[in-house]
Amino acid sequence: MVRPYTITRGRTAPERDDFTLITVLTTAQDPRDGHGAAVHPGRLQPEHRMILERCRRPAAVAEVSADLNLPVSVTKILLADLVAQGLLLARAPLSVARASGGADMGMLAALRDGLGRL
């Protein structure tokens, strides 16, 4: 078993703290850094790679955390790393509900199932 602080390299909080348990994450199709240059995932930790694989389909923070069997706090740090690198996209779940005119029942069911696995 690896200690959580080893996975996060000693960090105890993400650089951005706007993730909720139902923030939706997807792998970026054409990852770009902050300067518009293409990003190639090179030296990523195994957990980062697992997150990118898991998020090929939209997933909530709670689902990713449950699938990786990691605490939510650790998962949020890893997710923030990937978003900062332009490899992962995050969107607030409310924007999904507003854009579609209501709640996405599939998303809510997936969230319920993810929370049940925690």
OpenMM code with the backbone's topology and positions (N, CA, C; nanometers):
from openmm import Vec3, app, unit

residues = "MET VAL ARG PRO TYR THR ILE THR ARG GLY ARG THR ALA PRO GLU ARG ASP ASP PHE THR LEU ILE THR VAL LEU THR THR ALA GLN ASP PRO ARG ASP GLY HIS GLY ALA ALA VAL HIS PRO GLY ARG LEU GLN PRO GLU HIS ARG MET ILE LEU GLU ARG CYS ARG ARG PRO ALA ALA VAL ALA GLU VAL SER ALA ASP LEU ASN LEU PRO VAL SER VAL THR LYS ILE LEU LEU ALA ASP LEU VAL ALA GLN GLY LEU LEU LEU ALA ARG ALA PRO LEU SER VAL ALA ARG ALA SER GLY GLY ALA ASP MET GLY MET LEU ALA ALA LEU ARG ASP GLY LEU GLY ARG LEU".split()
positions = [
    Vec3(0.0843, -0.1191, 0.0000),
    Vec3(0.0000, 0.0000, 0.0000),
    Vec3(0.0883, 0.1247, 0.0000),
    Vec3(0.0529, 0.2197, -0.0833),
    Vec3(0.1267, 0.3455, -0.0924),
    Vec3(0.0519, 0.4515, -0.0127),
    Vec3(0.1245, 0.5248, 0.0667),
    Vec3(0.0629, 0.6313, 0.1463),
    Vec3(0.0152, 0.7446, 0.0558),
    Vec3(-0.1008, 0.8044, 0.0878),
    Vec3(-0.1536, 0.9134, 0.0029),
    Vec3(-0.0562, 1.0279, -0.0192),
    Vec3(0.0209, 1.0651, 0.0831),
    Vec3(0.1136, 1.1783, 0.0641),
    Vec3(0.2264, 1.1436, -0.0316),
    Vec3(0.2515, 1.0150, -0.0530),
    Vec3(0.3509, 0.9742, -0.1518),
    Vec3(0.2963, 0.9971, -0.2917),
    Vec3(0.1706, 0.9629, -0.3116),
    Vec3(0.1060, 0.9807, -0.4418),
    Vec3(0.0989, 1.1284, -0.4789),
    Vec3(0.0733, 1.2131, -0.3802),
    Vec3(0.0581, 1.3570, -0.4059),
    Vec3(0.1891, 1.4338, -0.3888),
    Vec3(0.2967, 1.3618, -0.3642),
    Vec3(0.4283, 1.4226, -0.3416),
    Vec3(0.4262, 1.5225, -0.2266),
    Vec3(0.3577, 1.4847, -0.1202),
    Vec3(0.3541, 1.5643, 0.0013),
    Vec3(0.2498, 1.6744, 0.0041),
    Vec3(0.1785, 1.6949, -0.1062),
    Vec3(0.0770, 1.8013, -0.1087),
    Vec3(-0.0482, 1.7538, -0.0368),
    Vec3(-0.1100, 1.8449, 0.0371),
    Vec3(-0.2308, 1.8099, 0.1119),
    Vec3(-0.3565, 1.8759, 0.0569),
    Vec3(-0.3385, 1.9654, -0.0401),
    Vec3(-0.4544, 2.0330, -0.1000),
    Vec3(-0.4233, 2.0626, -0.2467),
    Vec3(-0.5277, 2.0585, -0.3319),
    Vec3(-0.5051, 2.0907, -0.4732),
    Vec3(-0.4799, 2.2399, -0.4918),
    Vec3(-0.4131, 2.2749, -0.6020),
    Vec3(-0.3890, 2.4161, -0.6304),
    Vec3(-0.5191, 2.4890, -0.6603),
    Vec3(-0.6158, 2.4178, -0.7167),
    Vec3(-0.7485, 2.4758, -0.7379),
    Vec3(-0.8456, 2.3934, -0.6548),
    Vec3(-0.9363, 2.4607, -0.5878),
    Vec3(-1.0266, 2.3893, -0.4981),
    Vec3(-1.1720, 2.4121, -0.5386),
    Vec3(-1.2004, 2.4070, -0.6681),
    Vec3(-1.3369, 2.4264, -0.7137),
    Vec3(-1.4029, 2.2959, -0.7555),
    Vec3(-1.3388, 2.1826, -0.7280),
    Vec3(-1.3998, 2.0541, -0.7595),
    Vec3(-1.4991, 2.0164, -0.6500),
    Vec3(-1.6166, 1.9744, -0.6912),
    Vec3(-1.7120, 1.9155, -0.5985),
    Vec3(-1.7169, 1.7665, -0.6287),
    Vec3(-1.7913, 1.6919, -0.5513),
    Vec3(-1.8022, 1.5482, -0.5773),
    Vec3(-1.8696, 1.5191, -0.7107),
    Vec3(-1.9459, 1.6154, -0.7610),
    Vec3(-2.0185, 1.5913, -0.8860),
    Vec3(-1.9638, 1.6716, -1.0038),
    Vec3(-1.8442, 1.7306, -0.9878),
    Vec3(-1.7792, 1.7951, -1.1012),
    Vec3(-1.7518, 1.6884, -1.2064),
    Vec3(-1.7848, 1.7177, -1.3307),
    Vec3(-1.7705, 1.6211, -1.4396),
    Vec3(-1.6354, 1.6399, -1.5079),
    Vec3(-1.5650, 1.5288, -1.5293),
    Vec3(-1.4308, 1.5317, -1.5874),
    Vec3(-1.4263, 1.4482, -1.7139),
    Vec3(-1.3546, 1.4977, -1.8143),
    Vec3(-1.3321, 1.4218, -1.9373),
    Vec3(-1.1898, 1.4461, -1.9847),
    Vec3(-1.1340, 1.3466, -2.0481),
    Vec3(-1.0005, 1.3584, -2.1049),
    Vec3(-1.0063, 1.4564, -2.2219),
    Vec3(-0.9097, 1.5469, -2.2289),
    Vec3(-0.9052, 1.6459, -2.3374),
    Vec3(-0.8758, 1.5757, -2.4695),
    Vec3(-0.9483, 1.6122, -2.5749),
    Vec3(-0.9276, 1.5535, -2.7062),
    Vec3(-0.7969, 1.6006, -2.7681),
    Vec3(-0.7691, 1.7288, -2.7555),
    Vec3(-0.6487, 1.7887, -2.8130),
    Vec3(-0.5821, 1.8705, -2.7029),
    Vec3(-0.5093, 1.8039, -2.6117),
    Vec3(-0.4551, 1.8760, -2.4966),
    Vec3(-0.3583, 1.9861, -2.5354),
    Vec3(-0.3769, 2.1031, -2.4740),
    Vec3(-0.2918, 2.2205, -2.4973),
    Vec3(-0.2506, 2.2776, -2.3631),
    Vec3(-0.1300, 2.3301, -2.3575),
    Vec3(-0.0872, 2.3954, -2.2346),
    Vec3(-0.1387, 2.5391, -2.2325),
    Vec3(-0.1010, 2.6144, -2.1322),
    Vec3(-0.1470, 2.7519, -2.1181),
    Vec3(-0.1001, 2.8453, -2.2278),
    Vec3(-0.0026, 2.8021, -2.3087),
    Vec3(0.0507, 2.8847, -2.4164),
    Vec3(0.0041, 2.8380, -2.5533),
    Vec3(-0.0871, 2.7411, -2.5574),
    Vec3(-0.1403, 2.6926, -2.6832),
    Vec3(-0.0593, 2.5830, -2.7492),
    Vec3(0.0486, 2.5394, -2.6850),
    Vec3(0.1318, 2.4316, -2.7414),
    Vec3(0.0727, 2.2958, -2.7061),
    Vec3(0.0882, 2.2003, -2.7957),
    Vec3(0.0368, 2.0656, -2.7705),
    Vec3(0.1089, 2.0034, -2.6516),
    Vec3(0.0336, 1.9326, -2.5699),
    Vec3(0.0882, 1.8664, -2.4513),
    Vec3(0.0920, 1.7165, -2.4775),
    Vec3(0.2032, 1.6556, -2.4426),
    Vec3(0.2165, 1.5108, -2.4553),
    Vec3(0.2393, 1.4538, -2.3168),
    Vec3(0.1480, 1.3681, -2.2696),
    Vec3(0.1643, 1.3131, -2.1351),
    Vec3(0.2885, 1.2249, -2.1274),
    Vec3(0.3923, 1.2781, -2.0713),
    Vec3(0.5186, 1.2060, -2.0626),
    Vec3(0.5359, 1.1369, -1.9296),
    Vec3(0.5898, 1.2077, -1.8362),
    Vec3(0.6224, 1.1504, -1.7060),
    Vec3(0.5069, 1.1649, -1.6086),
    Vec3(0.4035, 1.0896, -1.6303),
    Vec3(0.2894, 1.0906, -1.5399),
    Vec3(0.2987, 0.9733, -1.4437),
    Vec3(0.2476, 0.9945, -1.3249),
    Vec3(0.2396, 0.8860, -1.2282),
    Vec3(0.1352, 0.7855, -1.2754),
    Vec3(0.1437, 0.6619, -1.2289),
    Vec3(0.0447, 0.5614, -1.2687),
    Vec3(-0.0986, 0.6052, -1.2380),
    Vec3(-0.1180, 0.6738, -1.1261),
    Vec3(-0.2525, 0.7202, -1.0896),
    Vec3(-0.3041, 0.8232, -1.1889),
    Vec3(-0.2159, 0.9104, -1.2371),
    Vec3(-0.2563, 1.0084, -1.3387),
    Vec3(-0.3012, 0.9361, -1.4656),
    Vec3(-0.2259, 0.8344, -1.5052),
    Vec3(-0.2616, 0.7596, -1.6263),
    Vec3(-0.3951, 0.6870, -1.6083),
    Vec3(-0.4180, 0.6332, -1.4888),
    Vec3(-0.5460, 0.5648, -1.4629),
    Vec3(-0.6619, 0.6635, -1.4713),
    Vec3(-0.6408, 0.7842, -1.4211),
    Vec3(-0.7457, 0.8867, -1.4280),
    Vec3(-0.7754, 0.9212, -1.5730),
    Vec3(-0.6715, 0.9424, -1.6527),
    Vec3(-0.6929, 0.9758, -1.7935),
    Vec3(-0.7680, 0.8644, -1.8655),
    Vec3(-0.7341, 0.7413, -1.8364),
    Vec3(-0.8048, 0.6283, -1.8976),
    Vec3(-0.9504, 0.6252, -1.8521),
    Vec3(-0.9738, 0.6457, -1.7232),
    Vec3(-1.1097, 0.6421, -1.6681),
    Vec3(-1.1959, 0.7546, -1.7253),
    Vec3(-1.1361, 0.8691, -1.7504),
    Vec3(-1.2120, 0.9866, -1.7931),
    Vec3(-1.2276, 0.9967, -1.9446),
    Vec3(-1.1986, 0.8892, -2.0150),
    Vec3(-1.2298, 0.8897, -2.1591),
    Vec3(-1.3803, 0.9055, -2.1778),
    Vec3(-1.4558, 0.8563, -2.0821),
    Vec3(-1.6001, 0.8803, -2.0745),
    Vec3(-1.6208, 0.9765, -1.9577),
    Vec3(-1.7117, 1.0719, -1.9683),
    Vec3(-1.7334, 1.1663, -1.8580),
    Vec3(-1.7578, 1.0938, -1.7263),
    Vec3(-1.6953, 1.1438, -1.6217),
    Vec3(-1.7087, 1.0842, -1.4883),
    Vec3(-1.7036, 1.1942, -1.3838),
    Vec3(-1.7774, 1.1744, -1.2770),
    Vec3(-1.7767, 1.2686, -1.1650),
    Vec3(-1.6556, 1.2410, -1.0762),
    Vec3(-1.6142, 1.3417, -1.0003),
    Vec3(-1.5021, 1.3272, -0.9082),
    Vec3(-1.5236, 1.2074, -0.8166),
    Vec3(-1.6444, 1.1919, -0.7643),
    Vec3(-1.6736, 1.0800, -0.6739),
    Vec3(-1.6537, 0.9456, -0.7426),
    Vec3(-1.6921, 0.9359, -0.8690),
    Vec3(-1.6735, 0.8111, -0.9433),
    Vec3(-1.5258, 0.7790, -0.9618),
    Vec3(-1.4485, 0.8797, -1.0003),
    Vec3(-1.3054, 0.8592, -1.0227),
    Vec3(-1.2390, 0.8143, -0.8927),
    Vec3(-1.2732, 0.8801, -0.7842),
    Vec3(-1.2173, 0.8462, -0.6539),
    Vec3(-1.2503, 0.7019, -0.6159),
    Vec3(-1.3745, 0.6625, -0.6370),
    Vec3(-1.4169, 0.5262, -0.6042),
    Vec3(-1.3481, 0.4244, -0.6942),
    Vec3(-1.3389, 0.4537, -0.8232),
    Vec3(-1.2764, 0.3605, -0.9171),
    Vec3(-1.1275, 0.3406, -0.8870),
    Vec3(-1.0597, 0.4455, -0.8419),
    Vec3(-0.9175, 0.4355, -0.8111),
    Vec3(-0.8924, 0.3887, -0.6678),
    Vec3(-0.9991, 0.3815, -0.5893),
    Vec3(-0.9889, 0.3412, -0.4490),
    Vec3(-0.8933, 0.4330, -0.3727),
    Vec3(-0.9091, 0.5645, -0.3990),
    Vec3(-0.8284, 0.6665, -0.3326),
    Vec3(-0.9198, 0.7620, -0.2577),
    Vec3(-0.8703, 0.8236, -0.1508),
    Vec3(-0.9504, 0.9260, -0.0837),
    Vec3(-0.9827, 1.0408, -0.1803),
    Vec3(-1.0971, 1.1030, -0.1611),
    Vec3(-1.1386, 1.2137, -0.2475),
    Vec3(-1.0357, 1.3259, -0.2444),
    Vec3(-0.9788, 1.3544, -0.1276),
    Vec3(-0.8799, 1.4633, -0.1178),
    Vec3(-0.7583, 1.4360, -0.2059),
    Vec3(-0.7119, 1.3133, -0.2093),
    Vec3(-0.5975, 1.2765, -0.2937),
    Vec3(-0.6377, 1.2833, -0.4406),
    Vec3(-0.7556, 1.2332, -0.4720),
    Vec3(-0.8039, 1.2344, -0.6099),
    Vec3(-0.8134, 1.3768, -0.6624),
    Vec3(-0.8623, 1.4692, -0.5812),
    Vec3(-0.8745, 1.6086, -0.6245),
    Vec3(-0.7389, 1.6696, -0.6572),
    Vec3(-0.6360, 1.6345, -0.5822),
    Vec3(-0.5016, 1.6862, -0.6098),
    Vec3(-0.4536, 1.6348, -0.7452),
    Vec3(-0.4730, 1.5067, -0.7710),
    Vec3(-0.4307, 1.4476, -0.8976),
    Vec3(-0.5105, 1.5044, -1.0145),
    Vec3(-0.6400, 1.5246, -0.9948),
    Vec3(-0.7241, 1.5826, -1.0997),
    Vec3(-0.6788, 1.7247, -1.1320),
    Vec3(-0.6493, 1.8026, -1.0286),
    Vec3(-0.6034, 1.9406, -1.0500),
    Vec3(-0.4732, 1.9422, -1.1292),
    Vec3(-0.3845, 1.8460, -1.1035),
    Vec3(-0.2600, 1.8362, -1.1804),
    Vec3(-0.2903, 1.8201, -1.3293),
    Vec3(-0.3812, 1.7290, -1.3600),
    Vec3(-0.4132, 1.6987, -1.4998),
    Vec3(-0.4856, 1.8137, -1.5689),
    Vec3(-0.5728, 1.8825, -1.4962),
    Vec3(-0.6412, 1.9996, -1.5529),
    Vec3(-0.5385, 2.1093, -1.5815),
    Vec3(-0.4453, 2.1310, -1.4886),
    Vec3(-0.3430, 2.2344, -1.5073),
    Vec3(-0.2540, 2.2041, -1.6282),
    Vec3(-0.2330, 2.0755, -1.6569),
    Vec3(-0.1510, 2.0362, -1.7709),
    Vec3(-0.2293, 2.0355, -1.9025),
    Vec3(-0.3596, 2.0609, -1.8947),
    Vec3(-0.4416, 2.0618, -2.0151),
    Vec3(-0.4802, 1.9234, -2.0641),
    Vec3(-0.4620, 1.8213, -1.9809),
    Vec3(-0.4923, 1.6841, -2.0203),
    Vec3(-0.6335, 1.6418, -1.9830),
    Vec3(-0.6946, 1.7163, -1.8928),
    Vec3(-0.8272, 1.6823, -1.8433),
    Vec3(-0.9127, 1.8079, -1.8408),
    Vec3(-1.0389, 1.7935, -1.8751),
    Vec3(-1.1331, 1.9052, -1.8719),
    Vec3(-1.2316, 1.8830, -1.7587),
    Vec3(-1.2639, 1.9898, -1.6872),
    Vec3(-1.3592, 1.9820, -1.5769),
    Vec3(-1.4709, 2.0813, -1.6024),
    Vec3(-1.5921, 2.0398, -1.5737),
    Vec3(-1.7046, 2.1326, -1.5877),
    Vec3(-1.7998, 2.1113, -1.4707),
    Vec3(-1.8599, 2.2205, -1.4313),
    Vec3(-1.9550, 2.2161, -1.3212),
    Vec3(-2.0807, 2.1431, -1.3666),
    Vec3(-2.1346, 2.0602, -1.2831),
    Vec3(-2.2526, 1.9839, -1.3224),
    Vec3(-2.3744, 2.0710, -1.3483),
    Vec3(-2.3808, 2.1889, -1.2883),
    Vec3(-2.4956, 2.2769, -1.3098),
    Vec3(-2.5031, 2.3226, -1.4546),
    Vec3(-2.3878, 2.3385, -1.5199),
    Vec3(-2.3900, 2.3818, -1.6592),
    Vec3(-2.4535, 2.2744, -1.7470),
    Vec3(-2.4389, 2.1491, -1.7092),
    Vec3(-2.5019, 2.0403, -1.7828),
    Vec3(-2.6534, 2.0499, -1.7680),
    Vec3(-2.6991, 2.0718, -1.6468),
    Vec3(-2.8431, 2.0810, -1.6222),
    Vec3(-2.9031, 2.2022, -1.6934),
    Vec3(-2.8341, 2.3155, -1.6895),
    Vec3(-2.8853, 2.4351, -1.7559),
    Vec3(-2.8881, 2.4191, -1.9073),
    Vec3(-2.7819, 2.3606, -1.9630),
    Vec3(-2.7724, 2.3466, -2.1086),
    Vec3(-2.8784, 2.2520, -2.1636),
    Vec3(-2.9123, 2.1498, -2.0884),
    Vec3(-3.0081, 2.0520, -2.1383),
    Vec3(-3.1512, 2.0831, -2.0945),
    Vec3(-3.1679, 2.1870, -2.0148),
    Vec3(-3.3013, 2.2230, -1.9696),
    Vec3(-3.3470, 2.1411, -1.8499),
    Vec3(-3.2627, 2.0612, -1.7930),
    Vec3(-3.2970, 1.9805, -1.6765),
    Vec3(-3.1826, 1.8905, -1.6389),
    Vec3(-3.2051, 1.8131, -1.5349),
    Vec3(-3.1007, 1.7234, -1.4868),
    Vec3(-3.0830, 1.6059, -1.5826),
    Vec3(-2.9614, 1.5657, -1.6035),
    Vec3(-2.9291, 1.4490, -1.6849),
    Vec3(-2.9450, 1.3258, -1.5961),
    Vec3(-3.0487, 1.2492, -1.6203),
    Vec3(-3.0793, 1.1355, -1.5331),
    Vec3(-2.9703, 1.0290, -1.5374),
    Vec3(-2.9066, 1.0107, -1.6520),
    Vec3(-2.7968, 0.9153, -1.6618),
    Vec3(-2.6801, 0.9573, -1.5744),
    Vec3(-2.6507, 1.0876, -1.5767),
    Vec3(-2.5423, 1.1408, -1.4947),
    Vec3(-2.5749, 1.1247, -1.3467),
    Vec3(-2.6982, 1.1540, -1.3089),
    Vec3(-2.7380, 1.1404, -1.1686),
    Vec3(-2.7311, 0.9946, -1.1233),
    Vec3(-2.7703, 0.9018, -1.2098),
    Vec3(-2.7630, 0.7595, -1.1752),
    Vec3(-2.6174, 0.7160, -1.1600),
    Vec3(-2.5303, 0.7638, -1.2494),
    Vec3(-2.3882, 0.7300, -1.2410),
    Vec3(-2.3271, 0.7864, -1.1130),
    Vec3(-2.3672, 0.9078, -1.0770),
    Vec3(-2.3193, 0.9695, -0.9539),
    Vec3(-2.3646, 0.8889, -0.8328),
    Vec3(-2.4915, 0.8515, -0.8312),
    Vec3(-2.5445, 0.7707, -0.7210),
    Vec3(-2.4655, 0.6410, -0.7068),
    Vec3(-2.4380, 0.5748, -0.8185),
    Vec3(-2.3637, 0.4495, -0.8161),
    Vec3(-2.2201, 0.4723, -0.7670),
    Vec3(-2.1582, 0.5818, -0.8124),
    Vec3(-2.0217, 0.6136, -0.7696),
    Vec3(-2.0149, 0.6409, -0.6214),
    Vec3(-2.1116, 0.7157, -0.5700),
    Vec3(-2.1142, 0.7441, -0.4270),
    Vec3(-2.1411, 0.6176, -0.3461),
    Vec3(-2.2215, 0.5282, -0.4034),
    Vec3(-2.2483, 0.4022, -0.3348),
    Vec3(-2.1238, 0.3166, -0.3206),
    Vec3(-2.0305, 0.3301, -0.4172),
    Vec3(-1.9065, 0.2518, -0.4099),
    Vec3(-1.8080, 0.3105, -0.3103),
    Vec3(-1.8275, 0.4371, -0.2702),
    Vec3(-1.7359, 0.4966, -0.1711),
    Vec3(-1.7614, 0.4318, -0.0386),
] * unit.nanometer
topology = app.Topology()
chain = topology.addChain("A")
for resn in residues:
    res = topology.addResidue(resn, chain)
    for name in ("N", "CA", "C"):
        topology.addAtom(name, app.Element.getBySymbol(name[0]), res)
